[in-house]
Amino acid sequence: MRYFICALDNVNMGIPAEWAERIISVFRTQTAVYETENNETFIEAFISLPVLFQKKDKQYETPHGVVLKSPATTEDKTKASIKTILLVPRIDRDLEIPEENIHKLPEALAGLFLFFKGACFIGPNLILILSPESIMESIR
């Protein structure tokens, strides 16, 4: 599976490409984890990874936004009218990571790593795999 890789401090994070509708350039100053804006046809919901992980330094501006695919069906017009954008630090690259290389995190770390579905090593680098679904569920 393909992942978009970005970093906060020395932690690399992989965002599953299957969740991404597209990647956009966005420079947004956001102090809350979750903020919304109303447009004429839909609501834009912004989730800031740096704020979620309590990184409020200037160096953690979010030049990229990952527009997440809507989990809604045509029957659920309320969810369909919300466009969720995950604000992330600069995406450095995208990688193919076989599912068998991603290991589930130990249950003892579940609270600390609530928003990750697993981890893998690419050479000496640890990549934590984000769970956009967990992030969206906890915010809403």
Protein Blocks (a to p, Z undefined) as FASTA:
>chain_A
ZZddddehjbccdddfklpmbdcddddddfbfbdcdddfkbccddddfklmnopabfklc
cfbccddddfbdfklmmlmmpccdddddddfbdcdddfklpccddfklmmmmmmbgbdcd
ehjbccddddfklmmmmmZZ
